[in-house]
Amino acid sequence: MSADDDLWPVVPSEVVADTLADPSVSAEVFSTVVALTVAICEDPWLAGSDQVGADPDWREILIPKGFGIAEYRIDRKNQQVVLTRVVLF
């Protein structure tokens, strides 16, 4: 088993990809969101993330530095995470 087996690839939804591709998103905000996705990749049940509703695999977390909120769904079957929404402040 390699160290990569413990990683959960983070796949952005089309909406998230469009949000982050917007030229008005600053480099600082973009890099902060990318750093958050790396942290989620390493541990989808990241400290500071909250369960949304009754589903323990539907999570939301504040984007560091007060830049917004990210919402994601853990796909245990395929060992990946789908970044479903990013709301930037």
C-alpha atoms as an extended CHARMM CRD file, in Angstrom:
* protein
*
        89  EXT
         1         1  MET       CA              0.0000000000        0.0000000000        0.0000000000  PROA      1               0.0000000000
         2         2  SER       CA              1.4760000000        3.3260000000       -1.0290000000  PROA      2               0.0000000000
         3         3  ALA       CA              0.9510000000        6.6780000000        0.6530000000  PROA      3               0.0000000000
         4         4  ASP       CA             -1.2280000000        7.6830000000       -2.3180000000  PROA      4               0.0000000000
         5         5  ASP       CA             -3.7790000000        5.0070000000       -1.3220000000  PROA      5               0.0000000000
         6         6  ASP       CA             -4.7240000000        7.2060000000        1.6300000000  PROA      6               0.0000000000
         7         7  LEU       CA             -5.5190000000       10.2130000000       -0.5710000000  PROA      7               0.0000000000
         8         8  TRP       CA             -9.0300000000       11.1340000000       -1.6870000000  PROA      8               0.0000000000
         9         9  PRO       CA             -8.8760000000       12.9350000000       -5.0570000000  PROA      9               0.0000000000
        10        10  VAL       CA            -11.0060000000       16.0860000000       -5.0820000000  PROA      10              0.0000000000
        11        11  VAL       CA            -13.0510000000       16.5580000000       -8.2470000000  PROA      11              0.0000000000
        12        12  PRO       CA            -14.6190000000       20.0020000000       -8.7690000000  PROA      12              0.0000000000
        13        13  SER       CA            -18.1740000000       20.2090000000      -10.0450000000  PROA      13              0.0000000000
        14        14  GLU       CA            -18.7370000000       22.2590000000      -13.1890000000  PROA      14              0.0000000000
        15        15  VAL       CA            -20.1140000000       25.0980000000      -11.0540000000  PROA      15              0.0000000000
        16        16  VAL       CA            -16.9760000000       25.1270000000       -8.8670000000  PROA      16              0.0000000000
        17        17  ALA       CA            -14.6970000000       24.9960000000      -11.9120000000  PROA      17              0.0000000000
        18        18  ASP       CA            -16.5480000000       27.9670000000      -13.4310000000  PROA      18              0.0000000000
        19        19  THR       CA            -16.3600000000       29.9060000000      -10.1510000000  PROA      19              0.0000000000
        20        20  LEU       CA            -12.6160000000       29.3940000000       -9.8370000000  PROA      20              0.0000000000
        21        21  ALA       CA            -12.0030000000       30.1480000000      -13.5300000000  PROA      21              0.0000000000
        22        22  ASP       CA            -13.5650000000       33.5970000000      -13.1380000000  PROA      22              0.0000000000
        23        23  PRO       CA            -10.7930000000       36.1540000000      -13.8000000000  PROA      23              0.0000000000
        24        24  SER       CA            -12.1160000000       38.3450000000      -10.9830000000  PROA      24              0.0000000000
        25        25  VAL       CA            -11.0590000000       35.7020000000       -8.4020000000  PROA      25              0.0000000000
        26        26  SER       CA             -7.7840000000       36.9210000000       -6.9360000000  PROA      26              0.0000000000
        27        27  ALA       CA             -4.6830000000       34.7480000000       -6.8740000000  PROA      27              0.0000000000
        28        28  GLU       CA             -4.7930000000       34.7520000000       -3.0620000000  PROA      28              0.0000000000
        29        29  VAL       CA             -8.3720000000       33.4530000000       -2.9690000000  PROA      29              0.0000000000
        30        30  PHE       CA             -7.6480000000       30.8650000000       -5.6590000000  PROA      30              0.0000000000
        31        31  SER       CA             -4.5290000000       29.5590000000       -3.9110000000  PROA      31              0.0000000000
        32        32  THR       CA             -6.3670000000       29.4170000000       -0.5600000000  PROA      32              0.0000000000
        33        33  VAL       CA             -9.1350000000       27.2920000000       -2.1130000000  PROA      33              0.0000000000
        34        34  VAL       CA             -6.5280000000       25.0340000000       -3.7330000000  PROA      34              0.0000000000
        35        35  ALA       CA             -4.7490000000       24.6030000000       -0.3820000000  PROA      35              0.0000000000
        36        36  LEU       CA             -8.0960000000       23.6770000000        1.1950000000  PROA      36              0.0000000000
        37        37  THR       CA             -8.7270000000       21.0520000000       -1.4910000000  PROA      37              0.0000000000
        38        38  VAL       CA             -5.3100000000       19.5320000000       -0.7520000000  PROA      38              0.0000000000
        39        39  ALA       CA             -6.2410000000       19.3280000000        2.9420000000  PROA      39              0.0000000000
        40        40  ILE       CA             -9.5660000000       17.6880000000        2.0120000000  PROA      40              0.0000000000
        41        41  CYS       CA             -7.7020000000       15.2460000000       -0.2390000000  PROA      41              0.0000000000
        42        42  GLU       CA             -5.5910000000       14.2020000000        2.7510000000  PROA      42              0.0000000000
        43        43  ASP       CA             -8.5750000000       13.9370000000        5.1500000000  PROA      43              0.0000000000
        44        44  PRO       CA            -12.1390000000       14.4500000000        3.8790000000  PROA      44              0.0000000000
        45        45  TRP       CA            -13.4360000000       14.5260000000        7.4620000000  PROA      45              0.0000000000
        46        46  LEU       CA            -11.2590000000       17.5570000000        8.0200000000  PROA      46              0.0000000000
        47        47  ALA       CA            -11.3410000000       19.1970000000       11.4370000000  PROA      47              0.0000000000
        48        48  GLY       CA            -13.5480000000       22.2530000000       11.1250000000  PROA      48              0.0000000000
        49        49  SER       CA            -15.8070000000       20.6920000000        8.5190000000  PROA      49              0.0000000000
        50        50  ASP       CA            -19.4360000000       20.1900000000        9.4730000000  PROA      50              0.0000000000
        51        51  GLN       CA            -21.9140000000       17.5520000000        8.4270000000  PROA      51              0.0000000000
        52        52  VAL       CA            -24.7600000000       18.9370000000        6.3120000000  PROA      52              0.0000000000
        53        53  GLY       CA            -28.1090000000       17.4680000000        7.3260000000  PROA      53              0.0000000000
        54        54  ALA       CA            -28.3040000000       13.7870000000        8.2600000000  PROA      54              0.0000000000
        55        55  ASP       CA            -25.6760000000       12.6060000000        5.7560000000  PROA      55              0.0000000000
        56        56  PRO       CA            -22.1990000000       12.3090000000        7.3400000000  PROA      56              0.0000000000
        57        57  ASP       CA            -20.5910000000       12.3510000000        3.8710000000  PROA      57              0.0000000000
        58        58  TRP       CA            -22.0820000000       15.7350000000        2.8980000000  PROA      58              0.0000000000
        59        59  ARG       CA            -19.7560000000       18.3500000000        4.4030000000  PROA      59              0.0000000000
        60        60  GLU       CA            -19.1870000000       22.0910000000        4.4590000000  PROA      60              0.0000000000
        61        61  ILE       CA            -16.2220000000       24.0640000000        5.6820000000  PROA      61              0.0000000000
        62        62  LEU       CA            -15.2180000000       27.6860000000        5.8980000000  PROA      62              0.0000000000
        63        63  ILE       CA            -12.5450000000       28.6920000000        3.4340000000  PROA      63              0.0000000000
        64        64  PRO       CA             -9.5800000000       30.0400000000        5.4460000000  PROA      64              0.0000000000
        65        65  LYS       CA             -9.0310000000       33.7870000000        5.7430000000  PROA      65              0.0000000000
        66        66  GLY       CA            -12.7930000000       34.3810000000        5.5720000000  PROA      66              0.0000000000
        67        67  PHE       CA            -12.8670000000       33.9050000000        1.7990000000  PROA      67              0.0000000000
        68        68  GLY       CA            -16.0960000000       31.8790000000        1.7590000000  PROA      68              0.0000000000
        69        69  ILE       CA            -17.6250000000       28.4430000000        2.2400000000  PROA      69              0.0000000000
        70        70  ALA       CA            -16.9350000000       25.1790000000        0.4300000000  PROA      70              0.0000000000
        71        71  GLU       CA            -19.3660000000       22.2950000000        0.2660000000  PROA      71              0.0000000000
        72        72  TYR       CA            -18.4080000000       18.7770000000       -0.7470000000  PROA      72              0.0000000000
        73        73  ARG       CA            -19.6390000000       15.1860000000       -0.9130000000  PROA      73              0.0000000000
        74        74  ILE       CA            -17.4680000000       12.2470000000        0.0960000000  PROA      74              0.0000000000
        75        75  ASP       CA            -17.8410000000        9.3300000000       -2.3240000000  PROA      75              0.0000000000
        76        76  ARG       CA            -16.6790000000        6.3660000000       -0.2310000000  PROA      76              0.0000000000
        77        77  LYS       CA            -17.3520000000        3.8260000000       -3.0040000000  PROA      77              0.0000000000
        78        78  ASN       CA            -14.9130000000        5.4930000000       -5.4120000000  PROA      78              0.0000000000
        79        79  GLN       CA            -12.6730000000        6.9980000000       -2.7030000000  PROA      79              0.0000000000
        80        80  GLN       CA            -12.9770000000       10.5140000000       -4.0230000000  PROA      80              0.0000000000
        81        81  VAL       CA            -14.5090000000       13.8140000000       -3.0160000000  PROA      81              0.0000000000
        82        82  VAL       CA            -16.7350000000       15.9630000000       -5.2090000000  PROA      82              0.0000000000
        83        83  LEU       CA            -16.3730000000       19.6630000000       -4.4690000000  PROA      83              0.0000000000
        84        84  THR       CA            -19.9900000000       20.6510000000       -5.1200000000  PROA      84              0.0000000000
        85        85  ARG       CA            -20.0470000000       24.3420000000       -4.3130000000  PROA      85              0.0000000000
        86        86  VAL       CA            -17.7730000000       27.2120000000       -3.4520000000  PROA      86              0.0000000000
        87        87  VAL       CA            -19.3480000000       30.4600000000       -2.2730000000  PROA      87              0.0000000000
        88        88  LEU       CA            -16.8070000000       33.2560000000       -2.1910000000  PROA      88              0.0000000000
        89        89  PHE       CA            -17.2630000000       36.2840000000        0.0480000000  PROA      89              0.0000000000
